[in-house]
Amino acid sequence: MKKTFKWLTHDNSGAKNEFAKYGHTCEIPEEMDDVAEYYSPETFWTKLSKKAFQLRTVSDISKSYTHHLRSHGAIMKERKRHLIYYNYIIHPYSYFRVIWEMFMCFVIYLQLIIVPIHSGFCRILDGHLMEGPERCLDAIILILDFFLCTDVVINLFTGYYSEPKKEVVLDLKHIFLHYLKSLLIPDLLSSLPTNMAFKHGYDYNLLVLKLMSLLKMLRFITFVRYYSRLINFFHVRYSVSSLLLLLIGVGIYWHSLTCYLILVKVMDEFLETVNPKLLQVNSTELLFSRSTYSNIYVSCFYRASMIIYTSWYTQENPGGLVEYCAVTIMWFCSKAIQFFILARTLQIMKGVNSSHQKYVEMERQLKEYMRDKQLPTYMRTRLLTYYDYRFQRNYFRESEILATISGQLRQEIIMHSCRQLVENVAFFKNLPLNLLVRIVSCLRGEMYLMNDVIVRANTPGDCMYFIASGTVAIYSTSGKEICHLEDGSHFGEIALVNKAEARIASVVAIEICEVYRFDVKDFVRAIHPYPDLLDSIEKIASDRMEKTLMLDEHNRREMAMKRVNK
């Protein structure tokens, strides 16, 4: 029977487990999935390897924040590709990457706080400060450098999403080239363990190493990238996430400015010690001879505040050439950052240039509408889910966009979106291009939420459907679940050529589905100039209908036999 009705069979591996969370009780016998088969027989090490792969492969939650993996079927295909061809690579949309990036955000933030303190305070003027805190900071920075180097290695084995290819690239060579063009060099420079070369007493080499610690601040770029990904993963509001990042950035800059002002004073004192004629520094300005950690930090914090918010530094002019240059550069950088913060804040508040902010505003209006209509909780949840999936948290007016472009461009966009779906249908293959264009232009997009009935058995059929993303369950008229259909599949085509016949199966969405509808009237209008093609399509549809009815009759007999045996 499986061979006879091969067109109805489908890979439903793990269907019971996968769709139970959606409220769908699957009646199809559960089969061994590809992952379980790959790691069989089950031993301790194969179980461990299987768990490790499940952590580093694409996660189900990726449907909510990706544009190309929006259904269970798409995720299963991606996992299979990952398992067979790139088993050792980490998928960028895996649970492991989420956990690792959360951990690295903490590590990088800690580094951006501790490294300026270490550069400014440690080994000041032949160890005037205590060595205990200094050794503690050395140990902490060494540990942080280890994790930063580990992050570089993990990034070299993590895939990336290619916008031109519309897929995740998992090839090691391409990953390396992509990382090299983006953040490999800044990440390597910011991972150098420069503090390990520090030694007691000041010399030129030590000053160079301390200045090299500025390279570690490059990790803020990686921090922003990881932060943005986590924001998308957890669906944090745009305004909240942007303001929080601004506060973090300003805090790190203020703290770094304070600590590096200490380093600037030390460098001036060192230059005077080496060559008193080089600089004339008032001995009363030596900041560190009788000060504590807190006094030094507070004094330089005050000076940093003056640099950031005014053009005034202190009552006295800077003490030396290095301090003159450093204060001037810091002041210009501070003013540039002030303008950036002001512009960014206005952009966040106004949201003119942010499609995400427009989505947030639309979501707020939707909630007001639901509250005004006093809709029940379950209906509110379904509405919010619909909008979230439809727009992916970025609002745009598709009808207005299509209305402003030329007919040729509009036709190319529609063909790009739907041509493959239409060509997957047996009797639409090898159609003339002009007929294919007419059919594709008649398609209408629709969305169905979990447990929505798309087609009901024994009702008149007036259209067929193409599945762009999502999974549906097919039920016979006897109520038996026949199979699942996923991305790229179609159903209801018999209604196009047998308008008098009622639907012979029910179709239920078992996850959020995006489908394209093709009405009978549009089909008749498009196919009318091709009578020979219409005859061929009618023959194929009749054969499929006959097979479906035979399968339904077989299911009825099986159910009757089970009742008799009971």
N, C-alpha and C positions, 0 to 999 in steps of 0.2 A: 504493500500500500504506500510505503514511503517513496518508492521509485515512481509509482504511478502518478502521485501528486507531488512531485518534487518541487513544482513551482510554488506550492503552498508552504513547504518546509522552511525553517529558518534556524539559525544558530541561536538557541535560547539558553546558552550556558549560564548557569547561576541565576536564571530568571527569577526563581522563587525568592532568593536572598536579595537580589538587586531591587526588585520592585515592591517588596513587602513594605518598605519604608514609605512608599507612595500611596499605600492603602489598597494596592492591587493584589488579590489572591490569585497567584498564577496556577493554572491547571495543567500546564505543559510539564512533562517529566523533566526533572533537573538532570543536566549532563555535566560531566567534568569540564571545567573551564580550561582555557589554554594555559594559564599560570599553574594550576594544579597539575595538569598533564606534564608540563615542562619540568616541574620539580618532584615528579614521582619516580620511584616509590618514596613514601614519606619516612624519613629518618629525622634525627635531631638536626642534622646539618641542612637537610633540604627544607625543613620547616623554617629554620633560621634564615636561609637564603630567600625563601618565599616571603617572609615578613620583611626582610630588607628590601626586596624588590617592590613590594606594595608601598613601602615608605618613599621610595625614590621614583616611582612611576606616577603618572598623572592621577590626580585625585578627583573624586566625584564633585567636590565643591567648586571645581574650576568652571563648571557651567555658568556660575553666577557672575564671573568676572572676565570671561574670555569671549571672543567673537567667533571663533572657529570650532570650539568644542562645546556645543550647546545642547547635546543630547547624550543619552546613555550609549547609543550606537556609535557615535563619533568617538567617545571616550574609550569604548572597547576596541575599536580599530586602532586607536593611538597606542593603547597598551600592548596590543599584539605586535604592532610595528616596533615598539620599544623593546619588547621581550625578545623578539627574533633577531633583530639586526643591531640593536644598540643597548644590550643588557647592562653593560658596565657604566652607562652614562646616567646622570641625574636629570630627571625631567624638570624644567623650570616651573611647572604647575603642580609639583608634588608636595605632600605634607612635609617631607624633609626640608625642602627649601623654605617653607613658611617658618618652621621651627628654627632653622639655622639663621634666617634673616632676622627673626626676632632676637635671637641670642646675639648676633653680630651688631645689631643696633645698640644694644646695651654695651657691648665691648668697645665699639667705636666711640660712643658717647663718653665712656670712662676714659678712653685714651685721650680724647680732645680736652678733657679736664685735667688729667694727671700730667701729661707731657709738658704743657706750659709751666706748671708748678715745678717740675723736675728741672727744666731748663733755667728757670729764673732763680730758684733757691739753692739747688745742690752745689756743693763744693765752692762756696763763695769765699774768696780771699783766704785760701789755705785752710779751709775747714773751720771758720769761725762759728758756723752753725753745727749742731750736733749731728753725729753720723748715724744715729739710730733711725730717724725718719728717712734719711737719705737711702739707707740700705733697704728699707721697706719699700720705698718708691722704686728702687732698682729692680727688686723682685717682682713687683706688680707689673711694671712696664715690660719686663722680660716675658711674663706670662701673656700679657696682651699682644706682644709681638709674635708669640707663638701662634695665637689664634688668628692674627692677621695674615700670617704666612699660610696657615691652614686654609683660610678663606680664599686666598689666591689659587691654591691647588684645587679646591672644590669648584671654584668658578671655571677652571680649565676643563672640568668634567661635567659641567652643567650646560644643557642645551639652551637655545634662545629662540624667540619667536621672530621669524622673518616676515616683515610686512609685504615685500614683493611676492614671495612664494606663498603667503597665506598659510604657513605651516610652521611647526616647531622643528628647527634644525638640530639634529642629534649627532651629526658627523663630527668626529674629534678634530679633524683638520680645519673645518669651517668654524668650529667653536673657537679654536685658537686664534685664527685670523680675525674673527669678529671681536674677541676680547682684546687682541693686540691693537686694533683700531680704536677701541673705546677707552677702557680703564686699566689695562694691564700695567702700563708704565707708571701711572700715578699710584696704583695699588702696591707695586713693588717698592717704589721709592718711600712710600709711607710705612712700609713694613721693615725697613732697615733697622737693626738693633744698635743705633748710634750710642745709646747710653752705656753699652758694654765696654766702649773704648774710653770712657771718661776715667780720669785719674786725678789724684789729689794735686793741688797746686794749679795755677793757671799758666798756660802757654798758648801760643797761636793755634796749635792743633786742637786743643780743647775748645777754644772759642769757635773754630770752624765746625766742630762736631755739635756744639750747642746750636749754632745757626742752622745746621742740617736738620735739627729736630723740627724746624719749621715745615719740613717736607711732610711730616706726619699729619699736619693739618689738612693735607690733600684728601685724607680719608673722609672729610665732610661730604665730598661729592658722592662717595659710595653710600654714606649714611642717608643722604637725600633719596637716592635711588631705592634703597631697601625700604625706607620709610614710605615712599609712594606706593610700592607694591603691597605693603602690609595694609595701607589705607584702603586700597582697592579690595583686598581680600576680606577685610572686616567691615567694609561698607560704612566707613566713618564719614560723617557729613563734610562736604567740601570746605565750608567756612571754618568749622572746628579744626580740621586737620591743617589747613593753611595757616591759621593764627597760631596754632601750637608749634608748627615748624618755624614760624617767624620768631616766636619767643625763644625757642631752643637756639636758633642761629644767633640772635642778638646776645643771649646769655653767654654762649661760647666765645663770641667775638670780644665782648666786654672783659670776660675772664682772661682770655689770651692777651689782650692789650695790657692788662694789669701786670701779668707775669713777665711779659717781654719788656716792659718798662724797667723792671728790676734787672733783667739781663743787660739792658742798655746802660744802666748806671754802673754795673759791674765792669762792662767793657771799657767805659771811660776811665774808671779807677785803675784798671789793669794797664791801659795805655799810659796813664800818668806815672805808674810805678816803673814801667819799662823805660820811658823817656819823659822825664818831667818837663822838658822844654817843648814837647809836642803839644801839650795841652796845659792850660792854666785853670786848675780846678780849686775852688775854695775848700779848704780842709773841713769847714763846718758842714759842707754839703755831702760829706761821706756818709751815706745813708745806713750802712750796715754794721758799723763798728760796734755799736752798743744797742742794737735794736733786736726785738723778738720777731718771730714769724708773723704774728698778727699785726704788729705795728708796721712792719714793712709792707705787708699786703694792703692794709687800710690806706697807708700813705700813697701807694701806687694806684690803688683803686680810685682814690680821689683825683689823682692826676689824669687817669684814664677817662674819668667822667668829664673833666674839663676839656680834654681833647675831643671827646665825642660830641658834646653839646655846646661848646663855645670855642672861640679861637684863642682863649686864654689858657695858659699852662699852669704856672705858679707865679708867686710874687717875684721870683728870681728867674732870669733867663736860663735856658738849658745849659748844663755845666760843661759840655764838650762837643766836639765835632760830631761824634757818633750820635749823641743825644739830639743835637740840632737836626740832623738828617732823619733820624728815626721819628721824632715828634712831627716833623713836617709831613712825612709819608703817612703816618698814622692819622693825622688830621684830615688829609685829603681822602683817604680810604673811608674814614668815619663819615664824612659828608656825603660821599657817594652811597654808602650804605643807608644813611638817613633818607636820601631821596628814593632809594629803592624800596625801603620799608613803607614810606608814605604812598608811593605809587601802588605797591602790592596791596596795602590795606584798603585803598580806595577801590582797587579792582575786586577784592574779595567782597567788600560791602555792596558794590554796585552789580557785580557779576555780569557785566556787559559782554565780556569776551570769553565767558565760560559756559559751554553747553551743559556741564554738570550743574552749575549754579541754576541754570534755567530749569533743569530737571527737578532740582530741589524746590523751586518755586511752584512748578506744576504739581509736584507731589503735595505741597502744602494746600494748594487750591483743591486738589482731589480730596484731601482729608476734610476740608471745610464742607465740601459738597456732600460727602458721606455722612457727616455729622448733621447737616441740615435735613437730609432725607431720612435720618435715623435708621440707617442700614444696620443689620445684625453683624456681629463680630466676624462670622465666617465669610460673609459677603465682602466685608471690608478687606479681609486678608486676601481673598481671591482677586479683588480689584488691584490692590497694591502689588501682588505677585505678577499680575498681567502687565502692568506698566513697567515694573522692574525688568522683566524679561524682554519686553518689546523694545525698550529704549536703552537697556544696558546702562542705566543711570546717567545717560548723556542725551539730552533732549534735542530733537531736530524735527523740522516739518518737511517730511518727504514729499508731500504733494506740492508744496511751494517750490522746493528745489527742482523737481521734475518739470514744473510749469515754466521755469525760467531758462531752461536749456533748449537746444534745438531738437527737432524731431529725430535727427540722425543719432545724436548722443543719447537721447532717451531710449531709442530702440536698441542701441549697443548695450546700455546698462541692463535693460530687461533681458536681452539675449544672454548676457554674461551670467545673470542670476538664475535663469530658468531653463536654458537650453539643455543642459545635461540631464535635468529631471525629465524633460519630455522625451529625449532620445533613449532613456532607459526603458520606455514602454515598447513592447515588442512590435506593435503595429504602427508605431510612429518612427521606427528606424528607417533611415535612407529616404526620408521625405525630401521633396524639393525645398530648396532654401527659402523661397518666397512663401511656401505653405507653412514651413516651420516658424517663420517670423510671424505670420498671421495667428498661428496657434498660441505662440508664446505671448504675444501682445494681448490676448484675451484672458490670460490667467489673472486671478484675483487673490491676493494674499489674505489669509485668515489665521487666527491663533486660537488654540484650545488649551484649557488648563487640565490638570489631572482629573481623571474620572469623567470628563465631558464626553457625551455620546456624539460622535461625528456623523455616523450613519446608523440608522435603525433598520433592522431586518423587517421585511414584509411591508415596507413603505415605498411609495413611488420614487424612482431614481431620476434625477434631473441633472446630474453632474458627476464628474470623477475628480479625484484628489491626487496631488503629488506631495510627498513628504519632504520638505526642505530640511527640517531637523525635528527630532523627537521620536518617540516610540508609541505605536498603537497596537492594541490587541484585537484580533479578528475572532468573532464568535459566529458559529453556524446558527441556523434558525432554531435548532434544538437546544441552543444555549451552551454548547461545548466550545471551549477555547481551542482554536485551530493553530494559530501561530502568532508571532509578533512581526511587525514590519517597522523598519527604521529608516534613517536618512537615505534619500534617493529612491525609495520604493513608491508604489502607487496603488490605488484601489478604486473600485467603483466604475471601472472603464466599461463594463457591460452595459451600463445605463446609457452610454453614448449611442449604441446601435440597437438596443432593445428597449425603447422608451416605454413600451406597454408592460414590461416585466417589472415586478416588485423587487426590491433589494433582497438578495439571498444570504446576506450576512450583516452582522452588526459590527461596527468599528468604534472602539473606546480608546481615548487617549490615556495612557498610563504614566505619562509625564508631560510636561509642557511641550506642545507641538506647534510648529509653524508649518502650515500647509498652503498649497496653491490650488484654487478651485477652477475647474474648467467646465463651464455650463454646456448643456446639450445644444441650446440655440446657437451658441458661438461655434460649436463643432460643426453643426449642419451648415452654417453660413461659410465656414472656412473650407469644408471638404466638398461642397456642392460642385465646384468645377472639375472634380476628379472622381468620376463615377466608378472607374476600375479600382481605384484605391479604396473606395467605400465598400465595395464587395469583398475585398481582401480583409478589411478590418472586421466586417460583420462575421466572416468565417472564423477568424481567430477568436473573437469574443464569444461566439456560439460554442466553440470547443472548450473554452475555459469555463463557461457556464455549466456545460454538461459534466465536466470533471468535478466542479464544486458541488453539484447536486448529488453526484455519485458518492462523494466523500461524506456529505451530510447524511445520506441514506445509510452508509456504512456505520457512522457514529450512532445513529438511531438504533441499528440492530445490536451494536455492542452494549448500549445502555439497556435494551430490552433483555439481552442475555444475562446481564448482571442482576437485573431484578428477579429473573426466573431462578438463578442460582441461589439468591438470598432466600 
